[in-house]
Amino acid sequence: MKKIISIVLSLVMVFSIGTVAFGTSAAAESNVSASQIVDMSKINIPTDKAQLEQTGKRILWNVVQALVDTIVKTLEQVIPTVQFPQKADFAFENFYPGMDEFLTEPAANAVWSIGYGSASLQTGNELDGNHMVAGSLSLDKSATAIHDDQRVRAIAMNDGSGRGTVVYAVLDAFGLSSGDVQGIRATLADYAKANNIVGINLGVLHQHSCVDTFGMNGNIFKMVFLNPVISFCNNFLGKDYKTINGQNEEFMANLYKKTGNAIKDAVSSMKTGKLYYSELDIGEYIHDKRTPIVIDPYIHMFRFVPADGSRETYICNSAIHCVGNGAAGTEVTGDYPYYMEQVINQKADANFMLIQGAELAITSEYDAIEDKLTDDMTRYDRLKVFGTALGEEVVNSNAPEKEVKPILNYKAMTYFVPVNNTLLSFLGSMGALTNNCVATDSIQFGIEVATEIGYLELGDDLAIAIVPGELEPTIAYGGSFDKTTSWRGTDFNYPTFREVVGSDKELLVFGLSNDQIGYILADNDYRSMFLENEEIVSTGSVAGSKTAEAFIALIDSIK
């Protein structure tokens, strides 16, 4: 993803040449300065050589970051950009707040009812030159090969209490913004009302090798140079032209339809039965690329056994990036989850669904399958072996299971995340992003992302945070840097999600759900995008605190 910086900044410099005459006044209006990036009062006084070097490095790169921010904000003042609605005028549409009542014990005669649906998202036209592959910005990311399928998988769950059904669908996709989440929900509005559906959740597995559904991975030249012309026509000539991004309209229309059908199939196929939970330790398959090293080493597995003896459904939750075929390629693959499914379908005769966890910089560790790899294997060959191995772990698991009581509690709330990542703000202003963004009068945060967070309880001791991005595991589980070791020299003064839900419950994280706001980092360790990959695709330095505050408020509204 660091290619994003070199490509976009090169284009930024081209624009800068043409805006020198406006630089002084526009820079003054941008209100971005080094003092906003580097708060000297919060930097610890170094006491040894290592701390001195770290402090010097921090100051240097933060100053460079501030200078780049000033250039980018200057351009936003000069170039015609997308006009976002004012925050005060924005209304969340097709939002499902969930249940009013939370149960602590099963209702009388309660029993689980769960259904499953799945469909291919591919149309057969993916190689026509007009379908971009997600994963990284480029001048041309049009798909050149199809290795396997890109699917949607859905489950519908009901605990028999009469409080409604909750649906969860997961797509093979890099991201799905809140705009498209609400669009899909809109197509299901009448169906949901008729079938007492109180929650429709849409997540992605975050494959960097699927057809772009998020929009960011289009032709960067067209987005940066042509979208300002389109915005000018829209803003000043009263037109309503669509800006250019990486989405293919035909593919997205098919995605809406197929996702809706999979959800309807899941609801219509609900059967009564028992639900079991187990934890498979797969820590040897997981690698965390970013300090502090905090991982959830488990596949959290829910196994639904229908009372009529029909096919079981395996719902798995773990945190491993789907980037086995690289981020910059143009070959389409569902990555390792596709091959997990092949094993589970064939050897367990079971339906399969995977939900991403708090993955941040967590990726696959191939040392665990070294004996199955050869030097002549391609990256695609290797991810097949990796996915097959994980599938084998699931079907051969002897981890102890416990029955989950038929209790389904669900609630969600909306919140706003300010954007002070100037690169992402610039891309959004150019029309490259499809999130619901709003304009504010804030000097530091001119744009905010309107998003949502959810909370799910299964049984009496399993709590699930439903998060709209790639959550830093420390925010959920603990282990954050403190003021002596963090990039910004401060503490992250928020309780962990685990602490918020209480010690009587085990915490799971369903990430990249109902929006894709990027990496959600602890504020105190938000670093320079010139040093880290995660900061490039993050809303900025307050995503962690705003998400923590929203989750705390959500849980407080329940208790």
Backbone torsions as a table, in degrees:
resi	resn	phi	psi	omega
1	MET	NA	-13.3	178.7
2	LYS	-68.0	-13.4	172.7
3	LYS	-62.4	-27.0	178.5
4	ILE	-55.1	-45.3	-176.3
5	ILE	-62.3	-50.5	-175.1
6	SER	-64.3	-40.0	-179.1
7	ILE	-68.9	-52.4	-176.2
8	VAL	-65.9	-42.4	-178.7
9	LEU	-66.7	-32.0	175.2
10	SER	-62.5	-43.2	178.3
11	LEU	-68.7	-35.7	177.3
12	VAL	-60.3	-41.7	-179.3
13	MET	-66.4	-34.5	176.3
14	VAL	-61.7	-45.4	177.2
15	PHE	-63.0	-35.9	-175.9
16	SER	-61.9	-37.7	180.0
17	ILE	-58.5	-37.9	-177.9
18	GLY	-83.8	-3.7	-176.5
19	THR	-121.7	15.1	-179.5
20	VAL	-58.4	-39.6	-177.4
21	ALA	-62.4	-26.2	-178.6
22	PHE	-98.0	-0.8	-168.3
23	GLY	-60.4	-43.5	-174.3
24	THR	-64.5	-50.5	-177.3
25	SER	-70.0	-41.1	-177.8
26	ALA	-67.9	-39.3	179.1
27	ALA	-63.1	-36.1	178.8
28	ALA	-65.1	-37.8	-179.9
29	GLU	-71.6	-25.8	-175.3
30	SER	-69.2	-27.3	176.2
31	ASN	58.5	32.1	175.2
32	VAL	-108.4	127.7	179.7
33	SER	-142.6	166.0	-180.0
34	ALA	-61.3	-30.2	-178.7
35	SER	-65.2	-24.1	177.7
36	GLN	-78.3	-22.9	-178.3
37	ILE	-94.3	-40.3	-176.6
38	VAL	-112.7	105.9	175.5
39	ASP	-92.8	97.3	-173.4
40	MET	-60.7	-27.6	-177.9
41	SER	-69.7	-17.1	-177.1
42	LYS	-101.9	3.5	178.0
43	ILE	-90.7	126.6	-178.6
44	ASN	-67.5	145.8	175.0
45	ILE	-71.2	121.3	-177.5
46	PRO	-65.8	139.9	-178.9
47	THR	-114.6	-7.3	176.9
48	ASP	-148.0	176.8	-175.5
49	LYS	-62.6	-41.7	-178.3
50	ALA	-63.2	-43.2	179.4
51	GLN	-67.3	-35.9	178.5
52	LEU	-63.2	-43.8	178.7
53	GLU	-64.0	-41.5	179.9
54	GLN	-64.4	-42.3	179.9
55	THR	-64.9	-42.8	178.2
56	GLY	-62.5	-42.8	178.7
57	LYS	-62.8	-42.6	-179.4
58	ARG	-62.1	-47.1	-178.6
59	ILE	-64.1	-45.4	-178.3
60	LEU	-57.9	-52.9	-174.1
61	TRP	-73.4	-29.3	176.3
62	ASN	-70.2	-34.5	175.7
63	VAL	-66.8	-44.2	176.5
64	VAL	-58.9	-43.5	179.0
65	GLN	-60.0	-42.3	-178.9
66	ALA	-64.0	-38.5	179.0
67	LEU	-65.8	-43.1	178.2
68	VAL	-64.7	-41.0	178.2
69	ASP	-58.5	-40.0	179.9
70	THR	-63.2	-42.9	178.3
71	ILE	-62.2	-46.4	-176.6
72	VAL	-65.3	-44.9	179.5
73	LYS	-64.2	-33.2	176.0
74	THR	-61.9	-44.2	179.9
75	LEU	-62.4	-38.6	179.7
76	GLU	-63.7	-26.9	178.1
77	GLN	-76.6	-24.9	-172.6
78	VAL	-99.6	-41.2	-174.1
79	ILE	-83.6	138.3	173.6
80	PRO	-60.7	126.7	-176.7
81	THR	-126.1	170.7	177.2
82	VAL	-63.4	136.1	177.5
83	GLN	-95.6	114.8	-180.0
84	PHE	-89.0	152.2	177.6
85	PRO	-65.9	151.9	176.3
86	GLN	-67.4	143.2	-178.2
87	LYS	-56.3	-40.0	-178.2
88	ALA	-65.1	-23.2	-177.7
89	ASP	-98.6	-3.4	-173.5
90	PHE	-81.9	138.0	176.3
91	ALA	-128.0	130.7	176.8
92	PHE	-71.9	130.2	179.7
93	GLU	-112.3	150.5	176.6
94	ASN	51.8	44.5	177.5
95	PHE	-102.7	137.3	-179.1
96	TYR	-110.8	106.6	-177.6
97	PRO	-74.1	-14.8	176.4
98	GLY	96.2	-146.6	-171.4
99	MET	-98.1	143.9	176.5
100	ASP	-79.1	-32.7	-175.9
101	GLU	-112.7	132.0	173.6
102	PHE	-104.8	132.2	179.7
103	LEU	-95.5	149.1	174.0
104	THR	-109.4	-14.5	176.1
105	GLU	-136.7	153.1	178.6
106	PRO	-59.3	146.8	174.4
107	ALA	-67.3	164.5	179.0
108	ALA	-58.1	129.8	178.6
109	ASN	60.2	26.5	-178.9
110	ALA	-69.1	147.7	176.3
111	VAL	-154.1	147.4	177.7
112	TRP	-70.4	139.3	167.1
113	SER	-127.1	122.0	-176.7
114	ILE	-135.9	138.8	177.2
115	GLY	-130.4	163.6	-174.4
116	TYR	-136.7	142.6	174.9
117	GLY	-144.4	150.2	-179.0
118	SER	-154.0	148.9	179.3
119	ALA	-157.4	153.6	174.3
120	SER	-77.3	140.7	177.6
121	LEU	-94.4	-6.0	-176.2
122	GLN	-80.3	147.3	-178.0
123	THR	-105.4	-17.3	-174.2
124	GLY	96.7	-6.4	-178.6
125	ASN	-108.3	16.1	-171.9
126	GLU	-65.2	-18.5	-178.2
127	LEU	-102.4	23.9	-178.2
128	ASP	-84.5	2.4	-179.9
129	GLY	89.0	-4.8	-178.0
130	ASN	-114.4	12.4	176.6
131	HIS	-114.5	115.2	-179.0
132	MET	-85.5	149.8	175.8
133	VAL	-99.7	133.8	-176.8
134	ALA	-74.5	172.8	172.4
135	GLY	124.9	-37.9	179.2
136	SER	-163.6	154.2	176.4
137	LEU	-73.9	145.5	-178.3
138	SER	-161.7	166.0	174.2
139	LEU	-73.1	-27.8	178.4
140	ASP	-152.7	110.0	178.4
141	LYS	-117.2	28.1	-178.9
142	SER	-66.1	140.8	-175.7
143	ALA	-63.5	136.9	-179.1
144	THR	-116.9	-12.7	-179.9
145	ALA	-160.0	152.0	176.4
146	ILE	-119.8	113.8	-179.5
147	HIS	-87.3	-39.7	-176.4
148	ASP	-157.0	-157.8	-169.4
149	ASP	-95.6	159.9	172.4
150	GLN	-123.5	115.6	-166.3
151	ARG	-126.0	167.8	166.6
152	VAL	-119.8	138.8	178.1
153	ARG	-128.5	136.2	-174.2
154	ALA	-136.2	147.6	172.5
155	ILE	-128.0	151.2	172.4
156	ALA	-124.6	134.4	-174.3
157	MET	-130.5	139.9	177.7
158	ASN	-147.2	137.7	-177.4
159	ASP	-100.1	6.4	176.7
160	GLY	79.2	8.4	-177.9
161	SER	-86.0	-11.1	-178.0
162	GLY	88.3	3.1	-177.9
163	ARG	-89.1	-3.6	173.6
164	GLY	120.0	171.6	-178.5
165	THR	-105.6	140.8	175.2
166	VAL	-113.0	132.6	-178.6
167	VAL	-112.2	140.6	175.3
168	TYR	-134.5	119.5	177.0
169	ALA	-118.0	138.8	179.0
170	VAL	-124.7	130.5	-177.1
171	LEU	-107.5	146.4	166.9
172	ASP	-74.4	100.0	-174.7
173	ALA	-165.3	155.7	176.7
174	PHE	-71.1	-40.0	179.6
175	GLY	-169.0	158.9	175.1
176	LEU	-139.1	116.9	-174.8
177	SER	-78.7	166.2	179.9
178	SER	-60.1	-32.9	178.6
179	GLY	-60.4	-43.6	179.3
180	ASP	-76.9	-32.1	174.7
181	VAL	-58.8	-47.6	-180.0
182	GLN	-68.2	-31.8	177.1
183	GLY	-65.4	-42.9	177.7
184	ILE	-66.5	-42.8	177.7
185	ARG	-59.2	-36.6	-179.4
186	ALA	-61.0	-37.4	179.8
187	THR	-69.3	-17.1	-177.0
188	LEU	-107.8	5.7	-172.0
189	ALA	-57.8	-50.5	-178.7
190	ASP	-65.9	-41.2	179.8
191	TYR	-63.1	-42.7	-179.3
192	ALA	-62.9	-42.8	179.9
193	LYS	-64.3	-39.9	-178.4
194	ALA	-70.8	-24.0	-175.5
195	ASN	-113.2	16.7	176.0
196	ASN	53.0	46.7	176.0
197	ILE	-88.6	120.4	-175.1
198	VAL	-104.8	-2.8	177.8
199	GLY	-156.9	127.5	173.3
200	ILE	-121.8	109.6	-178.9
201	ASN	-110.1	136.1	-178.8
202	LEU	-127.0	117.4	179.8
203	GLY	-118.7	171.9	175.3
204	VAL	-131.6	159.3	176.4
205	LEU	-91.7	-6.3	173.5
206	HIS	67.5	41.8	173.9
207	GLN	-68.9	132.7	175.9
208	HIS	-88.4	14.8	-174.2
209	SER	-138.2	27.9	176.6
210	CYS	-113.7	164.1	175.8
211	VAL	-56.4	135.6	-173.8
212	ASP	-66.4	119.8	175.2
213	THR	-109.6	-6.3	-176.0
214	PHE	-94.0	-33.2	176.7
215	GLY	105.1	-18.9	-173.1
216	MET	-74.8	-17.4	-169.8
217	ASN	-100.9	32.9	176.0
218	GLY	-84.1	-172.8	178.4
219	ASN	-67.4	110.9	-173.6
220	ILE	-63.4	-33.6	179.1
221	PHE	-62.3	-47.7	-179.3
222	LYS	-65.1	-41.3	-177.1
223	MET	-65.8	-39.0	-175.9
224	VAL	-82.0	-33.6	-175.5
225	PHE	-99.0	-34.0	-177.8
226	LEU	-90.5	-33.6	-178.8
227	ASN	-61.8	-35.5	174.7
228	PRO	-60.4	-34.7	177.3
229	VAL	-66.1	-44.0	178.5
230	ILE	-62.8	-42.9	179.2
231	SER	-63.4	-37.5	177.9
232	PHE	-61.0	-45.7	179.5
233	CYS	-62.6	-40.2	179.7
234	ASN	-69.8	-44.0	-173.3
235	ASN	-75.9	-38.3	-171.2
236	PHE	-111.4	-16.6	-179.4
237	LEU	-112.3	1.6	176.3
238	GLY	73.6	21.0	178.9
239	LYS	-84.2	173.9	179.1
240	ASP	-136.7	48.7	-179.7
241	TYR	-75.4	147.4	178.8
242	LYS	-83.9	130.3	177.2
243	THR	-72.0	159.4	-176.3
244	ILE	-87.0	131.7	170.5
245	ASN	-146.8	-168.6	-173.0
246	GLY	-81.7	-4.6	-179.2
247	GLN	-76.2	144.6	171.8
248	ASN	-102.7	123.2	-173.1
249	GLU	-60.9	-41.3	179.6
250	GLU	-63.6	-43.5	-179.3
251	PHE	-63.7	-42.7	-177.8
252	MET	-68.5	-37.1	177.3
253	ALA	-62.8	-41.6	176.9
254	ASN	-65.5	-38.9	179.2
255	LEU	-62.2	-43.9	177.5
256	TYR	-57.2	-48.1	-176.6
257	LYS	-65.4	-48.6	-176.6
258	LYS	-67.0	-37.2	178.7
259	THR	-66.5	-42.7	176.6
260	GLY	-61.2	-41.9	179.0
261	ASN	-65.3	-39.9	179.0
262	ALA	-63.6	-39.1	178.2
263	ILE	-66.3	-43.0	177.9
264	LYS	-63.4	-38.9	177.3
265	ASP	-62.6	-40.0	179.8
266	ALA	-64.2	-43.3	-179.0
267	VAL	-67.1	-45.1	-176.4
268	SER	-70.8	-19.9	-177.6
269	SER	-99.5	10.2	-178.3
270	MET	-59.9	133.1	176.7
271	LYS	-130.0	153.6	176.8
272	THR	-78.1	154.2	179.6
273	GLY	172.6	-163.4	-179.1
274	LYS	-116.3	147.1	-179.1
275	LEU	-115.7	131.6	-179.5
276	TYR	-121.0	150.3	-178.2
277	TYR	-127.5	139.4	175.8
278	SER	-149.1	165.8	179.4
279	GLU	-125.5	121.2	-179.6
280	LEU	-102.8	119.1	-179.5
281	ASP	-77.8	110.8	178.6
282	ILE	-121.3	29.0	-176.4
283	GLY	-53.8	-30.7	-179.0
284	GLU	-70.1	-12.8	178.6
285	TYR	-95.5	2.4	-170.4
286	ILE	-117.6	136.0	177.9
287	HIS	-131.1	127.3	177.7
288	ASP	-101.2	119.8	-175.1
289	LYS	-87.9	-6.9	-172.9
290	ARG	-129.2	134.4	174.6
291	THR	-80.9	149.9	-2.5
292	PRO	-71.7	144.0	-177.4
293	ILE	-78.2	107.2	177.5
294	VAL	-137.8	118.5	-179.6
295	ILE	-131.4	154.2	167.3
296	ASP	-97.1	110.1	-171.3
297	PRO	-81.0	6.8	-170.7
298	TYR	-109.8	151.4	154.2
299	ILE	-90.3	114.8	175.3
300	HIS	-85.4	116.4	-170.6
301	MET	-118.2	127.7	172.9
302	PHE	-108.2	126.2	-179.5
303	ARG	-115.8	116.2	179.5
304	PHE	-98.9	126.9	-178.9
305	VAL	-114.5	105.7	179.8
306	PRO	-63.5	145.0	-178.4
307	ALA	-65.8	-24.8	-177.6
308	ASP	-86.9	5.0	177.3
309	GLY	80.1	8.0	179.8
310	SER	-76.5	-174.8	-171.3
311	ARG	-58.4	135.0	177.9
312	GLU	-78.8	164.2	176.6
313	THR	-125.5	127.7	177.3
314	TYR	-104.3	119.8	176.3
315	ILE	-110.5	112.1	-174.4
316	CYS	-111.0	145.2	178.7
317	ASN	-135.4	121.0	176.9
318	SER	-155.1	168.3	-175.7
319	ALA	-119.0	95.6	174.5
320	ILE	-145.9	121.9	178.2
321	HIS	-55.5	140.6	174.7
322	CYS	-95.1	76.9	-177.1
323	VAL	-133.7	31.4	-176.2
324	GLY	-64.0	-28.1	-179.7
325	ASN	-99.2	15.5	178.8
326	GLY	85.4	166.2	-178.1
327	ALA	-98.8	-16.7	-172.2
328	ALA	-105.2	2.8	-175.4
329	GLY	-79.7	175.5	-179.7
330	THR	-126.1	16.8	178.4
331	GLU	-101.9	131.4	-174.3
332	VAL	-87.4	127.4	173.7
333	THR	-152.1	145.6	174.7
334	GLY	-76.8	3.0	176.0
335	ASP	63.6	-161.1	-170.4
336	TYR	-60.7	-31.1	179.6
337	PRO	-59.8	-31.5	179.1
338	TYR	-60.5	-39.2	-176.8
339	TYR	-83.8	-24.6	167.0
340	MET	-59.1	-46.5	-177.8
341	GLU	-62.2	-40.3	-179.6
342	GLN	-58.4	-44.0	-179.6
343	VAL	-66.7	-45.8	-176.2
344	ILE	-68.2	-39.5	175.9
345	ASN	-60.6	-45.8	-172.3
346	GLN	-80.7	-43.9	-172.4
347	LYS	-91.6	-25.6	178.4
348	ALA	-109.7	-5.4	-174.9
349	ASP	47.8	49.4	-175.6
350	ALA	-128.2	151.1	170.0
351	ASN	-70.5	156.0	-175.3
352	PHE	-135.0	141.4	172.8
353	MET	-149.1	134.2	177.7
354	LEU	-118.8	138.1	177.7
355	ILE	-124.2	128.2	-179.0
356	GLN	-69.2	148.6	178.0
357	GLY	-102.2	-148.2	178.4
358	ALA	-84.2	89.1	-166.0
359	GLU	-96.9	-25.0	-177.1
360	LEU	27.0	-102.8	-178.1
361	ALA	-107.3	23.8	-177.1
362	ILE	-86.9	128.5	-177.5
363	THR	-136.0	-172.5	-174.5
364	SER	-80.5	146.3	175.5
365	GLU	-112.5	113.7	-173.8
366	TYR	-88.5	-8.2	178.4
367	ASP	-59.3	-29.7	-178.5
368	ALA	-66.5	-20.9	-178.9
369	ILE	-120.6	24.0	-174.8
370	GLU	-57.2	-35.6	-178.0
371	ASP	-70.1	-12.6	-179.1
372	LYS	-102.6	0.3	-178.0
373	LEU	-105.0	149.5	175.8
374	THR	-126.9	160.7	-175.0
375	ASP	-65.1	-26.1	-176.2
376	ASP	-88.8	4.0	-179.5
377	MET	-74.1	141.5	172.4
378	THR	-81.9	170.7	176.8
379	ARG	-60.7	-37.2	179.3
380	TYR	-64.4	-42.4	177.1
381	ASP	-59.5	-40.2	-177.4
382	ARG	-68.2	-41.1	-179.5
383	LEU	-67.5	-30.5	175.2
384	LYS	-62.6	-43.5	178.7
385	VAL	-64.4	-42.0	-179.4
386	PHE	-62.9	-48.2	179.6
387	GLY	-63.7	-39.6	177.8
388	THR	-62.4	-41.7	179.5
389	ALA	-62.9	-42.1	178.2
390	LEU	-65.9	-39.0	176.0
391	GLY	-60.3	-41.4	177.4
392	GLU	-63.4	-38.3	177.6
393	GLU	-59.8	-39.5	-178.9
394	VAL	-68.9	-50.9	-174.8
395	VAL	-72.1	-23.5	-179.3
396	ASN	-99.9	8.5	-175.3
397	SER	-64.7	137.8	172.0
398	ASN	-117.1	21.7	177.8
399	ALA	-64.2	139.3	-178.6
400	PRO	-62.6	138.9	179.1
401	GLU	-106.8	152.0	170.4
402	LYS	-129.8	146.9	178.4
403	GLU	-77.3	136.6	179.8
404	VAL	-93.8	124.7	178.3
405	LYS	-61.3	146.7	179.9
406	PRO	-74.2	74.6	174.6
407	ILE	-128.4	120.2	178.6
408	LEU	-125.0	108.4	177.1
409	ASN	-114.5	134.4	-177.2
410	TYR	-145.8	135.0	175.0
411	LYS	-152.9	150.8	-180.0
412	ALA	-141.8	160.3	175.5
413	MET	-146.6	158.3	178.4
414	THR	-95.4	155.9	174.6
415	TYR	-159.6	170.4	-177.5
416	PHE	-119.0	141.1	177.9
417	VAL	-119.8	113.3	178.2
418	PRO	-63.3	147.6	-179.5
419	VAL	-110.9	111.6	171.7
420	ASN	-121.5	14.0	166.5
421	ASN	-81.7	102.2	-172.6
422	THR	-64.5	-29.9	178.6
423	LEU	-66.3	-46.0	179.4
424	LEU	-67.7	-39.0	176.7
425	SER	-60.8	-40.7	179.2
426	PHE	-63.5	-45.7	178.8
427	LEU	-61.9	-41.3	177.9
428	GLY	-63.6	-41.2	179.2
429	SER	-67.0	-26.3	176.9
430	MET	-81.2	-6.5	179.0
431	GLY	91.3	15.6	-176.7
432	ALA	-83.3	-16.2	-177.1
433	LEU	-109.3	155.1	-176.5
434	THR	-117.5	12.8	177.4
435	ASN	-69.2	161.8	171.2
436	ASN	-80.6	107.3	-179.5
437	CYS	-111.7	149.8	178.2
438	VAL	-130.7	153.2	178.3
439	ALA	-95.9	143.6	179.0
440	THR	-129.1	172.8	177.4
441	ASP	-94.7	7.3	-178.5
442	SER	-67.3	136.4	178.1
443	ILE	-68.0	-44.2	-176.0
444	GLN	-83.6	-35.8	-176.7
445	PHE	-119.4	88.8	-178.0
446	GLY	-75.9	-24.7	-178.4
447	ILE	-125.2	142.6	173.1
448	GLU	-129.4	150.6	176.8
449	VAL	-97.2	127.1	176.3
450	ALA	-89.3	119.7	-173.0
451	THR	-144.0	-168.0	-178.9
452	GLU	-148.0	158.1	178.0
453	ILE	-133.4	148.0	-176.3
454	GLY	-131.6	167.1	180.0
455	TYR	-143.0	131.8	-176.5
456	LEU	-131.7	135.7	172.3
457	GLU	-118.4	131.4	174.5
458	LEU	-118.8	120.8	-173.7
459	GLY	71.8	-161.7	-176.5
460	ASP	-102.1	2.9	-176.8
461	ASP	-144.9	16.8	177.9
462	LEU	-120.4	117.6	-178.1
463	ALA	-114.9	136.7	-175.1
464	ILE	-129.1	122.2	173.3
465	ALA	-89.2	125.2	-179.4
466	ILE	-103.8	108.4	-165.8
467	VAL	-115.8	139.7	-174.5
468	PRO	-87.3	34.9	179.9
469	GLY	-176.5	-163.9	-178.1
470	GLU	-96.3	96.8	-171.7
471	LEU	-77.8	136.4	171.4
472	GLU	-67.7	125.7	-175.8
473	PRO	-56.5	-30.3	-178.8
474	THR	-62.6	-31.1	179.8
475	ILE	-66.0	-32.5	179.5
476	ALA	-85.0	-43.5	-167.5
477	TYR	-114.3	-14.3	-177.7
478	GLY	102.7	173.4	179.3
479	GLY	100.3	15.3	-179.9
480	SER	-65.7	154.0	170.5
481	PHE	-63.4	150.5	174.1
482	ASP	-101.9	-171.2	-173.8
483	LYS	-66.4	-18.0	179.9
484	THR	-85.0	-15.5	-175.2
485	THR	-126.7	-13.7	-177.1
486	SER	-76.5	159.1	-177.9
487	TRP	-61.4	-37.8	-175.7
488	ARG	-95.2	2.0	175.2
489	GLY	68.6	28.9	179.5
490	THR	-133.5	171.8	172.9
491	ASP	-92.2	160.3	170.7
492	PHE	-101.5	97.8	-167.4
493	ASN	-90.4	59.0	176.8
494	TYR	-134.2	143.7	174.3
495	PRO	-66.0	150.8	176.8
496	THR	-70.1	160.0	175.9
497	PHE	-59.1	-35.5	179.0
498	ARG	-61.3	-43.0	178.2
499	GLU	-67.5	-36.1	-178.2
500	VAL	-64.4	-41.6	-177.4
501	VAL	-77.1	-20.0	176.7
502	GLY	104.1	153.7	-175.3
503	SER	-72.4	-12.1	-179.4
504	ASP	-84.9	-0.1	-178.5
505	LYS	-129.3	147.2	173.5
506	GLU	-90.5	135.8	-176.6
507	LEU	-98.1	132.1	169.5
508	LEU	-119.7	158.2	177.6
509	VAL	-124.2	125.2	170.3
510	PHE	-103.3	104.7	-175.3
511	GLY	-93.9	173.7	176.3
512	LEU	51.1	44.5	-174.8
513	SER	-118.1	131.1	175.6
514	ASN	68.2	6.7	173.6
515	ASP	176.7	167.7	172.0
516	GLN	-133.0	92.6	179.0
517	ILE	-97.0	10.5	176.0
518	GLY	88.4	-159.5	-179.0
519	TYR	-72.5	134.1	178.4
520	ILE	-109.8	100.3	-172.9
521	LEU	-103.8	151.5	171.5
522	ALA	-61.9	131.6	-174.0
523	ASP	-54.3	-40.9	-172.4
524	ASN	-71.0	-14.7	-179.3
525	ASP	-119.8	24.2	173.1
526	TYR	-75.9	114.4	-169.4
527	ARG	-103.1	-168.8	177.8
528	SER	-80.5	137.4	178.5
529	MET	-67.9	-10.5	176.7
530	PHE	-81.6	-8.5	-179.5
531	LEU	-114.3	-27.5	-173.5
532	GLU	-127.3	150.7	178.6
533	ASN	-76.8	-38.8	-171.2
534	GLU	-65.2	-35.3	-177.8
535	GLU	-66.4	-20.8	-179.3
536	ILE	-66.1	-41.1	-176.9
537	VAL	-114.8	62.7	175.7
538	SER	-138.9	149.7	176.8
539	THR	-64.4	-25.1	177.8
540	GLY	141.6	-156.2	-166.5
541	SER	-84.1	-0.3	179.4
542	VAL	-122.0	10.6	179.5
543	ALA	-61.1	-39.7	-179.1
544	GLY	-65.1	-48.5	-177.6
545	SER	-68.0	-41.3	-179.8
546	LYS	-65.2	-37.0	178.3
547	THR	-71.5	-39.6	176.6
548	ALA	-62.5	-44.3	179.0
549	GLU	-61.7	-40.9	179.4
550	ALA	-65.1	-41.9	-179.5
551	PHE	-66.4	-41.1	177.4
552	ILE	-61.0	-45.3	179.5
553	ALA	-63.1	-38.1	179.2
554	LEU	-63.8	-47.1	-179.9
555	ILE	-66.3	-38.9	177.8
556	ASP	-61.5	-32.4	-179.6
557	SER	-71.5	-16.0	-178.4
558	ILE	-92.1	-39.9	-173.7
559	LYS	-72.3	NA	NA
